[in-house]
Amino acid sequence: MLSTTSRLLTYLNAVLYAILGALLFLMPEQLAPVFAWKVTSFMTMTIGGWCLGNAWLAFFAARRWDWGRVYPALIYLWVFGVGQLTVVYLFRAKLVLTHPIAWLYLFTLLVNVVAALIGVFAWVRTRPARESPNSATDSFQHIRLIGFVVFVGFLGVYGCTAQIGAPGTNGGIFPEVMSLFTLRSFGVFYLSLASGAAPLIWDRNLKPFLNYGFLAYGLIIFITAAAFAYIRLFDFAAKPGGLLYFGAYIAVGIAFLLFFRRHGTG
């Protein structure tokens, strides 16, 4: 019963994130001025990219619904929802709930958190066994995974703790200066990605590794598309850190495409 409820809530998350993401991604200029806090159009489209990526991830996680294979993606989704709602609470004085898009953002996070609570409770109650590996990640894949967790985890911790004016917060990597509210939201996003991948360091099974790569692939597609849509904001000569922003997503995207071609999507 709990597992069924958790699965249905994950499907509901997919629907809500798809609606929210489509609006933010396709109408950033119109919705940036009325979003839940002060953001630019590029930030709005990027947040829309997160949401569309979350919709992709939640839908395929609910469709496959094999804990041994999709648990890294569910961990990402749960940490994302709880973390982003915590950021909203901490910056509630900056929250502006005058437009339906702001309420939709808040409602989607609330549903995400409910799904996380029920999902964790279902896992504690049932303790589903991990799948016995038919094939394992090799040493090179394992080293790259550790590097990903360390690098993205660092970005997450930095985004959650750095103050405005610290290195990288003044348009050095992301081309626009963020408010502390936005910086914390970005930090939670990266911390969520690292949290989902971290258990795979100990679980050497190839199938959950492939599943996490495929379920998170929507994030790469939509965030990179948003960056290309606003490429005019990047000054790679004066601020070469912007190349890191582009390069990281493109490199991971190409690497996983080659990996999927060879091994499938889990």
C-alpha positions in Angstrom: 0.0 0.0 0.0 2.8 2.5 0.9 4.7 1.5 -2.1 1.7 2.1 -4.4 1.0 5.5 -2.7 4.7 6.5 -3.2 4.6 5.5 -6.8 1.4 7.5 -7.5 2.9 10.5 -5.8 5.9 10.2 -8.0 3.7 10.2 -11.0 1.9 13.2 -9.6 5.3 14.9 -9.2 6.1 14.2 -12.8 2.9 15.9 -13.9 3.3 18.9 -11.7 7.0 19.4 -12.6 6.1 19.0 -16.3 3.5 21.8 -16.1 5.6 24.1 -14.0 8.7 23.4 -16.1 7.0 24.0 -19.4 5.7 27.3 -18.3 9.0 28.6 -16.8 11.1 27.1 -19.7 8.9 28.4 -22.6 7.8 31.8 -21.0 10.8 33.0 -19.0 10.6 36.6 -20.1 6.9 36.8 -19.0 7.2 34.8 -15.8 10.5 36.1 -14.4 8.9 39.3 -13.0 6.1 37.4 -11.2 8.0 34.4 -10.0 8.2 33.4 -6.3 11.3 35.6 -5.8 13.5 38.0 -7.7 15.0 36.2 -10.7 16.2 37.0 -14.2 14.8 35.4 -17.4 17.8 33.1 -17.7 17.4 32.0 -14.1 13.7 31.4 -14.7 14.4 29.3 -17.8 17.1 27.3 -15.9 14.7 26.6 -13.0 12.3 25.5 -15.7 15.0 23.2 -17.0 15.3 21.7 -13.5 11.6 21.1 -13.4 11.4 19.5 -16.8 14.3 17.3 -15.9 12.6 16.4 -12.7 9.4 15.5 -14.6 11.5 13.2 -16.9 13.2 11.6 -13.9 10.0 11.2 -11.8 8.0 9.7 -14.7 10.6 7.1 -15.7 11.3 6.3 -12.0 7.6 5.6 -11.4 7.3 3.7 -14.6 10.2 1.4 -13.9 9.6 1.3 -10.2 12.3 -1.2 -9.2 13.9 0.1 -6.0 17.2 -1.7 -6.8 17.5 0.2 -10.0 15.8 3.6 -9.5 16.7 4.4 -5.8 19.5 6.9 -6.8 17.0 8.9 -8.8 14.4 8.8 -6.0 17.0 10.0 -3.5 17.8 12.9 -5.8 14.2 13.8 -6.1 13.5 13.6 -2.4 16.6 15.6 -1.4 15.7 18.2 -4.1 12.1 18.7 -2.8 13.1 18.8 0.9 16.1 21.1 0.2 14.2 23.5 -2.0 11.3 23.8 0.4 13.8 24.4 3.2 15.3 27.2 1.2 11.9 28.7 0.6 11.2 28.6 4.3 14.6 30.2 5.2 13.9 33.0 2.7 10.2 33.3 3.3 10.5 37.0 3.9 11.6 37.3 0.3 8.8 35.1 -1.0 6.2 36.7 -3.3 3.0 34.7 -3.7 1.0 37.1 -5.9 0.9 35.1 -9.1 -0.3 31.5 -9.8 3.1 30.4 -11.0 4.5 31.1 -7.5 1.8 29.1 -5.9 2.3 26.3 -8.4 6.0 26.2 -7.6 5.2 26.1 -3.8 2.5 23.4 -4.3 4.8 21.2 -6.4 7.5 21.3 -3.7 5.0 20.4 -1.1 3.9 17.4 -3.1 7.5 16.5 -3.6 8.2 16.6 0.1 5.1 14.4 0.9 6.3 11.9 -1.7 9.7 12.0 0.0 8.3 11.3 3.5 6.1 8.5 2.3 8.9 7.1 0.2 11.4 7.0 3.0 8.7 5.5 5.3 7.9 2.8 2.8 11.6 2.0 2.4 12.1 1.7 6.2 9.0 -0.5 6.4 9.8 -2.9 3.6 13.6 -2.7 3.4 13.7 -3.7 -0.3 16.7 -5.8 -1.3 19.2 -4.4 -3.8 19.4 -6.3 -7.0 22.3 -8.8 -7.3 24.7 -7.4 -9.9 25.0 -9.2 -13.2 27.6 -6.7 -14.2 29.6 -4.1 -12.2 31.0 -0.7 -13.0 34.7 -1.0 -14.0 37.5 0.9 -12.2 37.5 3.8 -14.7 33.7 4.3 -14.4 34.1 4.1 -10.6 36.8 6.7 -10.5 34.7 9.1 -12.7 31.7 8.5 -10.4 33.8 9.5 -7.4 35.1 12.5 -9.2 31.5 13.5 -10.1 30.2 13.1 -6.5 33.2 15.1 -5.1 33.0 17.9 -7.7 29.2 18.3 -7.8 28.9 17.8 -4.0 31.5 20.6 -3.5 29.4 22.9 -5.8 26.3 22.0 -3.7 27.9 22.7 -0.3 29.5 25.9 -1.7 26.2 27.1 -3.1 24.5 26.4 0.2 27.1 28.2 2.4 28.8 30.9 0.3 27.9 34.5 0.7 27.4 36.9 -2.2 30.8 38.3 -3.2 32.6 35.0 -2.7 34.5 33.6 -5.7 32.1 32.4 -8.5 29.1 34.3 -7.2 29.6 37.5 -9.2 28.9 36.1 -12.7 32.2 34.2 -12.9 30.6 30.9 -13.8 26.9 31.5 -14.1 26.9 34.7 -16.1 24.5 36.7 -13.8 24.8 37.8 -10.2 22.5 35.7 -8.1 20.6 36.7 -5.0 21.3 34.6 -1.9 17.9 33.0 -2.3 18.8 31.9 -5.9 22.3 30.8 -4.9 21.0 28.5 -2.2 18.5 27.1 -4.6 21.3 26.3 -7.1 23.3 24.8 -4.2 20.5 22.5 -3.2 20.1 21.3 -6.9 23.8 20.3 -7.1 23.7 18.8 -3.6 20.7 16.7 -4.7 22.6 15.4 -7.7 25.5 14.4 -5.6 23.3 12.8 -3.0 21.7 10.6 -5.6 25.0 9.5 -7.1 26.8 8.9 -3.8 25.4 5.5 -2.9 26.6 4.2 -6.3 30.2 4.5 -4.9 29.4 1.5 -2.7 26.9 -0.2 -5.0 29.0 -1.3 -7.9 26.0 -2.7 -9.8 25.9 -1.3 -13.4 22.1 -1.2 -13.7 21.3 1.5 -11.1 24.3 3.4 -12.4 22.8 3.3 -15.9 19.3 4.1 -14.6 20.5 7.2 -12.7 22.3 8.4 -15.8 19.2 8.0 -18.0 16.7 9.3 -15.5 18.9 12.4 -14.8 19.5 12.9 -18.6 16.6 15.3 -19.0 18.3 17.7 -16.6 21.3 17.8 -18.9 19.2 18.4 -22.0 17.0 21.2 -20.6 19.6 23.0 -18.6 22.0 23.0 -21.5 19.3 24.2 -23.9 18.5 27.1 -21.5 22.2 28.0 -21.5 22.3 28.0 -25.3 19.1 30.1 -25.4 20.9 32.8 -23.3 24.4 32.3 -24.7 24.6 36.1 -25.4 25.0 36.6 -21.6 28.3 34.7 -21.5 31.5 36.5 -22.0 34.0 33.7 -22.3 37.0 36.0 -22.9 36.5 38.1 -19.8 35.0 35.4 -17.7 36.2 32.0 -18.9 34.5 30.3 -16.0 31.4 30.3 -18.1 33.1 27.6 -20.2 33.1 25.4 -17.2 29.3 25.8 -16.9 28.8 24.8 -20.5 31.6 22.2 -20.6 30.5 20.2 -17.6 27.0 19.6 -18.9 28.1 18.8 -22.5 30.9 16.5 -21.3 28.6 14.5 -19.0 25.9 14.4 -21.7 28.2 13.1 -24.4 29.8 10.6 -22.0 26.5 9.1 -21.0 25.3 9.0 -24.7 28.3 6.8 -25.5 27.7 4.8 -22.4 24.0 4.2 -23.2 24.9 3.2 -26.8 27.2 0.5 -25.4 25.3 -0.7 -22.3 21.7 0.5 -22.7 19.8 2.5 -20.1 19.6 -0.1 -17.4 
